[in-house]
Amino acid sequence: MNKRTFLKLSGALMGGASWTRAFGRGLDEPASAGGLTNWAGNFRYGTDNLVSFRSGEQVREYVRGHDSMRTLGTRHCFNSIADSRHVLLSLKPMDQVVALDPKTSTVTVEAGVTYGRLGPYLHERGFALPNLASLPHISVAGACATATHGSGVKNGNLSSVVSAMELVTPSGDLVTLSREKDGDTFLGAVVHLGALGVVTKVTLDIQPAFDVSQEVFLNLPMKQLADHFDEIMSSGYSVSLFTDWRKGQVSEVWVKSKSRAGSNAPKPADLTKYGAARADRNIHPIVELSAENCTEQMGVAGPWFDRLPHFRMGFTPSSGRELQAEYFVARTDAVEAMLAVERLRDRVGPHLFISEIRTIEADNLWLSPCYKRPSVTIHFTLKPEWNAVRNLLPQIEKELSPFKVRPHWGKLFSLEPATLRSRYERLDDFKELAGKYDPKGKFRNEFLARNLYD
Ligand SMILES: Cc1cc2nc3c(=O)[nH]c(=O)nc-3n(C[C@H](O)[C@H](O)[C@H](O)COP(=O)(O)OP(=O)(O)OC[C@H]3O[C@@H](n4cnc5c(N)ncnc54)[C@H](O)[C@@H]3O)c2cc1C
């Protein structure tokens, strides 16, 4: 990294407490200025009143006796989706695996479990999840609540493998919802944005353990990508593109290939035929940063849980001090949508650490941004320059408006609520479901009121 880049990056990343104060307000302002923040530090929750629980019974008793609250996962959302003015509930101490059932190929976990804890547990017993997000630090319950995703043309988001949930409803009752028993209602409940009550257990579909090896290719010309998008995105089990949009190229293509556990790494994809160069060392998505935080590359096979995320457990994921926004488009619109963002490169570039493009298979979860739409996501890891980002997001959204984008529920966006609502055909059904479970709005916060309701 040259000295100028280093100073620029460290200036952005080292703002510390003053940065939190300066950029403490999201597009959606927190209700009051407490001291408790989200992971990125860009959002202060509206209360410091955090209550932790060790059992579902404790959760039930508390919920029954109180009027207004929200549940926190690991606080990795960038907006006010998890916020409350009154009380935040934490299930962090509830982090046990409850049951692994080889017969039904499922694992049931308490809501505080992170993917970083679950991955090695499953692998040691010969099992795997089909996919993971870019980082293992997030909770299973919090990730599935917002339809968090990884990449892969045939891989659904992380919520798509939820097969059952145990929920403490706003009245304090305990209900179990399952794909098998509850049909369409279950499909409505999985991506719930925290609106239905407190999820205390989640059951996930599992499969036999597998290995993954990842290769990184550098400097893929954008023209080649536009001409061969489907082939390139299908060149591995999970493929991610990183670009700053500036040089008419994708700076890095990460290709993750699947193989049988313990077998040799498969013959890697070869993207040199599209004009990219094979990386000769491990590399960070933000090329200036050390790859120490990243999972092993260079085609070395390893367990799925240690390759599917880009970032390693125990290390800071991504850049650490940043803002994130992400938009889902139909896969058929991906190339046009990318070219639209590229046209904004002079406006986006100065505020961007890096963009990532990924694919996600369609699903039928009512509030999933991939609902009935094979999707491509265009993600922005932005510098923590709140005023600039606040001006930039509407410009990006305007450029992407022909593609009817759906923003990531847990990241920053400025889309008009009416527009957002029009992008979810089952939204009214979801509101009816939420009304049934939570008629008094115990779990409704300002984010939900503004974005889902009038
Ligand atoms: C560095 C970084 C990298 C990221 N990478 C990705 C990525 O690769 N792909 C992607 O899609 N997203 C990514 N995200 C976004 C993140 O994964 C999601 O926002 C996710 O929802 C965060 O989960 P969490 O456990 O932190 O939940 P929180 O942010 O704490 O909460 C999220 C939502 O879940 C609800 N909730 C949490 N637990 C419960 C519960 N037990 N019961 C009821 N409701 C609950 C909350 O009320 C809230 O509405 C990234 C974020 C960061 C900071």
The ligand as an SDF file (V2000), in Angstrom:
LIG
                    3D

 53 58  0  0  0  0  0  0  0  0999 V2000
  -19.0320   -6.3800    7.9170 C   0  0  0  0  0  0  0  0  0  0  0  0
  -20.4010   -6.8160    7.4980 C   0  0  0  0  0  0  0  0  0  0  0  0
  -20.5440   -7.7360    6.4690 C   0  0  0  0  0  0  0  0  0  0  0  0
  -21.8190   -8.1360    6.0550 C   0  0  0  0  0  0  0  0  0  0  0  0
  -21.9180   -9.0730    5.0710 N   0  0  0  0  0  0  0  0  0  0  0  0
  -23.1390   -9.4480    4.6320 C   0  0  0  0  0  0  0  0  0  0  0  0
  -23.2830  -10.4190    3.6050 C   0  0  0  0  0  0  0  0  0  0  0  0
  -22.3130  -11.0090    3.1420 O   0  0  0  0  0  0  0  0  0  0  0  0
  -24.5340  -10.6890    3.1500 N   0  0  0  0  0  0  0  0  0  0  0  0
  -25.6440  -10.0690    3.6600 C   0  0  0  0  0  0  0  0  0  0  0  0
  -26.7500  -10.3290    3.1810 O   0  0  0  0  0  0  0  0  0  0  0  0
  -25.5420   -9.2020    4.6910 N   0  0  0  0  0  0  0  0  0  0  0  0
  -24.3240   -8.8830    5.1870 C   0  0  0  0  0  0  0  0  0  0  0  0
  -24.2260   -7.9990    6.2280 N   0  0  0  0  0  0  0  0  0  0  0  0
  -25.4630   -7.5270    6.8750 C   0  0  0  0  0  0  0  0  0  0  0  0
  -25.8700   -8.4590    8.0270 C   0  0  0  0  0  0  0  0  0  0  0  0
  -25.5550   -9.7670    7.8020 O   0  0  0  0  0  0  0  0  0  0  0  0
  -27.3580   -8.4170    8.2570 C   0  0  0  0  0  0  0  0  0  0  0  0
  -27.7380   -7.1100    8.4260 O   0  0  0  0  0  0  0  0  0  0  0  0
  -27.8400   -9.3060    9.4220 C   0  0  0  0  0  0  0  0  0  0  0  0
  -29.2300   -9.1850    9.5630 O   0  0  0  0  0  0  0  0  0  0  0  0
  -27.1670   -8.9690   10.7560 C   0  0  0  0  0  0  0  0  0  0  0  0
  -27.4880   -9.9580   11.7000 O   0  0  0  0  0  0  0  0  0  0  0  0
  -27.3310   -9.6540   13.2580 P   0  0  0  0  0  0  0  0  0  0  0  0
  -27.2570  -10.9450   13.9930 O   0  0  0  0  0  0  0  0  0  0  0  0
  -26.2410   -8.7050   13.5000 O   0  0  0  0  0  0  0  0  0  0  0  0
  -28.7500   -8.9860   13.5940 O   0  0  0  0  0  0  0  0  0  0  0  0
  -29.1140   -7.4970   14.0830 P   0  0  0  0  0  0  0  0  0  0  0  0
  -28.5200   -6.5210   13.1580 O   0  0  0  0  0  0  0  0  0  0  0  0
  -28.8090   -7.3500   15.5160 O   0  0  0  0  0  0  0  0  0  0  0  0
  -30.7030   -7.5690   13.8570 O   0  0  0  0  0  0  0  0  0  0  0  0
  -31.2360   -7.7550   12.5750 C   0  0  0  0  0  0  0  0  0  0  0  0
  -32.7490   -7.9430   12.6150 C   0  0  0  0  0  0  0  0  0  0  0  0
  -33.0490   -9.2130   13.1830 O   0  0  0  0  0  0  0  0  0  0  0  0
  -33.9230   -9.0830   14.2980 C   0  0  0  0  0  0  0  0  0  0  0  0
  -33.5570  -10.1160   15.2490 N   0  0  0  0  0  0  0  0  0  0  0  0
  -32.3070  -10.4890   15.6180 C   0  0  0  0  0  0  0  0  0  0  0  0
  -32.3810  -11.5280   16.4610 N   0  0  0  0  0  0  0  0  0  0  0  0
  -33.7010  -11.8070   16.6330 C   0  0  0  0  0  0  0  0  0  0  0  0
  -34.4190  -12.7790   17.3990 C   0  0  0  0  0  0  0  0  0  0  0  0
  -33.8090  -13.6730   18.1580 N   0  0  0  0  0  0  0  0  0  0  0  0
  -35.7680  -12.7380   17.3540 N   0  0  0  0  0  0  0  0  0  0  0  0
  -36.4220  -11.8370   16.5890 C   0  0  0  0  0  0  0  0  0  0  0  0
  -35.7910  -10.9190   15.8360 N   0  0  0  0  0  0  0  0  0  0  0  0
  -34.4450  -10.9090   15.8600 C   0  0  0  0  0  0  0  0  0  0  0  0
  -33.6850   -7.6620   14.8040 C   0  0  0  0  0  0  0  0  0  0  0  0
  -34.7850   -7.1690   15.5270 O   0  0  0  0  0  0  0  0  0  0  0  0
  -33.4860   -6.9160   13.4950 C   0  0  0  0  0  0  0  0  0  0  0  0
  -34.7210   -6.6190   12.9260 O   0  0  0  0  0  0  0  0  0  0  0  0
  -22.9720   -7.5980    6.6870 C   0  0  0  0  0  0  0  0  0  0  0  0
  -22.8300   -6.6950    7.7420 C   0  0  0  0  0  0  0  0  0  0  0  0
  -21.5620   -6.3120    8.1520 C   0  0  0  0  0  0  0  0  0  0  0  0
  -21.4360   -5.3670    9.2970 C   0  0  0  0  0  0  0  0  0  0  0  0
  1  2  1  0
  2  3  1  0
  2 52  2  0
  3  4  2  0
  4  5  1  0
  4 50  1  0
  5  6  2  0
  6  7  1  0
  6 13  1  0
  7  8  2  0
  7  9  1  0
  9 10  1  0
 10 11  2  0
 10 12  1  0
 12 13  2  0
 13 14  1  0
 14 15  1  0
 14 50  1  0
 15 16  1  0
 16 17  1  0
 16 18  1  0
 18 19  1  0
 18 20  1  0
 20 21  1  0
 20 22  1  0
 22 23  1  0
 23 24  1  0
 24 25  2  0
 24 26  1  0
 24 27  1  0
 27 28  1  0
 28 29  2  0
 28 30  1  0
 28 31  1  0
 31 32  1  0
 32 33  1  0
 33 34  1  0
 33 48  1  0
 34 35  1  0
 35 36  1  0
 35 46  1  0
 36 37  1  0
 36 45  1  0
 37 38  2  0
 38 39  1  0
 39 40  1  0
 39 45  2  0
 40 41  1  0
 40 42  2  0
 42 43  1  0
 43 44  2  0
 44 45  1  0
 46 47  1  0
 46 48  1  0
 48 49  1  0
 50 51  2  0
 51 52  1  0
 52 53  1  0
M  END
$$$$
